[in-house]
Amino acid sequence: MNAKELRIVFMGTPEFAVPSLRALVSDGYRVVGVVTTPDKPAGRGQRLHESDVKVAARELGLPILQPEKLKAPEFIAALESLKPDLGIVIAFRMLPEVVWAMPRLGTFNLHASLLPRYRGAAPINWAIINGEKETGVTTFLLNHEIDKGAIIGQIHEPIHPDDTVGTLYDRLMHIGAGLVIETVDRLAAGNATPIEQPQTDDPQMVPPAPKIFKEDCRIDWSQSGARLIDFIRGLSPYPAAWSPMFRAGEESGTAKIFKARFAPGFPNVPLQPIGTIESDNRTYLRVACADGWIEIEELQLAGKKRMQTRELLLGLREINDYAFQIPTIKR
């Protein structure tokens, strides 16, 4: 069948899904409906916020469905009325079988990792946090288990030493759009041969990518410098690695760290206690870790804007009175 005759239902919510939706429409594929989340109150004024996918779908003149419940009879009826041949899911909710099994050719998902590695909600973050040198995108057929369906296609992408979750997210978002188009063409032509994933959850073989919460982002300064830099990169710019600050032994606010580099310690030269802050109050700010110093380049103190270290030091001359961790380990 001609791929551009397929009746496609597209399901997604965030920015990551938008390039794929736009690519389908601009290349002439037949998107007959877009399913996204209901508008939600956000911000101080609690104004209703539309998902990125809804905004794009409206601009493209596509029919939009925003079900509260994916098993609601009225939503199922509306979906059936679209007579979908193929479903595409990118960063959406877990679908019930009645939805993903409805299209004649099934439903496939675009995931931002090289499955089976990094199944879960935050694959880009965890790949960087864990020090991976490569990741990619995968398309796979949906089944009853999250991120465990048969793989249709993959594209590999290197993780550069200076990548953050922000830069890698942007690259994978656009690489993924190309893989979505390729996957639609292969399914329409009948030449896709999905490969079943190994059914294992051994974290050594298939490291997971669970949702990240605030406490997961707290920096442990007792780790090695290399691990700390990967941790900061894997959370920058959002949700951001953070650490409480202490002054005279009392907690005194927090700091988010967006950019830093590691300076190894010198052999036979004792380091300051872990979490100690050193600065010349003009140009640099560094924090003692397990094997050297983390030199902070961009940060944000609670209640302040994100700024370069030099900018921060212009207005915070007493930075040496602070520490990022109360010393508990003798070295």
N, C-alpha and C positions, 0 to 999 in steps of 0.2 A: 504493500500500500504506500502511496505517496505520503511522506511524513507530514507535509504541509496540509494534508486533508484531515489529519487526525484531530478529533475534538479533545482539546487538552484542558483539564482543570488544574490550576496552579494554586498551591497552598503555601503560605509563608507569612512572616511577620516583620523581621528587622531588615536593616539596610543590606545585610549580607545576601538576601534573596533578590534584591531589586535588579542588579545587573542581569541576572538570568531571565527575569520576567521581561525586561526591556529587550534583551537579545532575541527572545522568542518572537516578540511582536515585530521588531524591526526586520527580522529575517523572514517574515511572512508566515509564521506558524499560527495555527488557529486556536487561540486561547479563548475558550467559550465562557470561562468564569474564573474568578479569583476568590479564594477563601482566606480570610485573615481574622485576627482577633477583634473583638468588640472595642469600640473607643473607650478609653479609661481616663478618669480624672488624674491630672498630674500638675506638679508645680504648686507654688504658694496660692495661686488663685483657684486651684483645682479645676482648671478648664479641661474639657475633654480633649484627649490626645489621640490622634489617628496614627496607626502603624505606618511605617515607611512603605510597606507593600500597598496599603490602601491608597496612600497619596499617589504612588506611581500608577496604580491601576486606574484611578480616576483620571489622571492626566492622559492615560492611553485609551480612555473611553471603554474600559472593560467592565462587565457586570461584576458586582462585588457582593459576597455573602459574608456575614459576620455572626456566626452562630455562638450563642452562649454555651450550648451543649451540643456536642458533635453527634449524639445519638437522638437528638430531638426529632420527632416525626416530620415536623415542617421543614427542617434542614435536609433530612434524607430525601424528602419528596422534591425539594428544590434542586438538589444535586442530581437526582435521577432525571429530572426534566431537561438537564443539560446534555444528557446522553453521552457521557464522556467515554472516549476510547482509551485515554491515558491520564493518569494523575502524576503530578510532580510536587514533591514536598521539599521545602528548604527552611530549616529553622522554624518549625511549627510545633504544635502540640502532638502528643501521642494520639494516633488515630485508631478508632475502633475498626474491627474487620469489616463491618458493613460499609465503611467509607473506602478503605484502601483496596478492598476486593471488588468494588463496583465497576471500575473501568475495565473494558474488554482486554486491554493489554497489561492491566495491573497498575501499580503505583510505585514510582521510584523516588528515592531520597538522595539529595546531595549532602555529603558529610565532609567536614573540613579536617580530614585526617586520612592516613593510609590504613583503612580498616584491614584486619581486626584491631589494630592498635588505636588507642584513644577513643573508645566508645564512650559516649556521654555528652554532657551539656557544654563542656569547655575544652574542646580538643586543641585549639590553638594555644591557649594559655599553658596547658600542661605539657605540650611538646617542648615549648621554650623553657619552662620551669625545670623540666627534667634533663635539659642539656642536649636535646636531640639536634642532629645536624641536618635532618631531612624530614619533611612531612609531605602533605599533598592533599588532594581531594579525591573522593570516591563517590560513585553512584551505585546504589544497590536497591534491590526490590524489597519492599516492606513485607514483613511477616509479623508474627505475634510477639516477637522479642525485640527490644530496643537495639537498633544498630547492628543486628545480627543476620540480616537478610543476605541473599546471594548477590555477590559483587558483579556489576556489569562493566564498569570502567574505572580507571584510576589515572591520575596525572601526578607525577612526583615533582616536588619543589624544594630546593635547598633552603635551609634556615641560615641566614648570614649572621656573623658574630655581632653585628650591630642591630639586628632585627629586634623590634619590640612586638608585643601582640598587636599593636596598632598597624605597623607597617606590613606584617605578615598577613593580617586580616584583609587588608586592602588588596594584596596580591592574590590571595586565594579566592577572594570574592569574584575577581574577574577571570581567573583561570577556571573557576568552577562554572562560570557561564558558558565557556566553550565546551566543557565536558557535558553539560546539560544538553546542548544542541547535538553533540555527537551521539549521546545516548538515545535521544529521541529518534534520530536517523537510523540507528542500528536496530532499535525495537520495531520501527515501522518496516524496515527491510527484512526483518525476520532473521538477521544474522548475528544477534546477540546470544552469547552462550554464558549465562550467569554462572559464576563459580561460588559454590557454597563456602562459607567461612568456617574455619576450625571452631568447633563448639567447646571452647575453653575460656575460663575466666582467670586463669593463672596470671597474676599481675607481672610476673617476670617475662611472659610471652606476649601478653596483651595488656600493657599498662592502661589503666582506666583514666577517664577524664570527667570526674564528677563536677557538679555545680560548685562554684566557688562562693564562699560566704566571707563576711568581713573578717572573722577571726582567722580564717585560712590565709589572709594577706598580711598577718603580723610578722614582722621580721625577727628572726632568731639570729642575733649577731654572733653567736658562738659557732656558727657554721663556717665553712671555708669561704674564702673570697670568691672563688669561681662559682660556687653554688648560690651565693648571695646575689651575684650579678645576674645569673640566669633567672633567679626568683624575681628580681626587680624588673627585668626585661619582660618576663612572662606576665606581668600585671600592669604594664605601662602602655597606654595612659589610664586604662580602666580595668579593674576597679582600683588599682594602685596599691603597691606595697606600703605599709605604714609601720610606725613604731612610736610607742609612748616616749616622751622626753621627761627626764628627771632633773630636779635642781635641789640641792641640799637634801637629797634622799627622798624628796616628795615628787609625785607625778605632777608635771606641769605642762599639760597639753600634749598634742601629737603632731607628727610630721609624716606626710606622704612623700615618698621618694620616687622620682620618675626616671632619672638618668644618673648613672654612676659608673665608675671604673675601679678596677682592682689594682692596688699597688702592693706586691708581695713584701713581706718583712725581710730584713737582712739576717743571715745566719749569725747566731751568737749575740744578737742584739735583742734584749728583752722588749716585748711589746707592752703597751699600756693595758690595763684591765679591759676585757671585752666590753664594748659599748661606749668607751671613753671617746669624747669628742676633742679633736685638736684643730685649731685654726689660727691663722695669722691675723684674723679679723678684717682681712681685706680681699684676699684672692682665693683662699682654699678652705675647705671644711672636710675633715676626714674622720672616719669612725674605726676604731680598732675591732678586728674580727679575729677568727681563729688563727690565721696565718698571715696577717698583714693588715692593710688598711683599705676601707671602702671610701673612695674619694667621691663625694656627692657633687653633682653638677647641676641638677634641677630638683627642686623640692617645693613643698607647700606646707606651711605651718597652719594649724587649725585657725580658721577665721581669716586667713590671708589668701592672696592669690598665688598661683603657681609662678615661680620665678627662678632665675639663675642664681647660683650660690653667691656670686659677687654682688648681685642686687640685694639679696637678703642681708649680707654682712654690712651693707651701708647703714642699715637701721637696727642692727642687733649686735652691738659691740661686745656684749657679755656672753657670747656663745660658748666660751670655754668653761663657763660655770655650769653648763648642762652636760648630761650624758644620755645616751639612748638605752642604757640598760644598767641597772644597779649591779655592780660587780658581785658575782657569786662563785667565780671560778678562779683559782690561783694558777698563774702560769710562770 
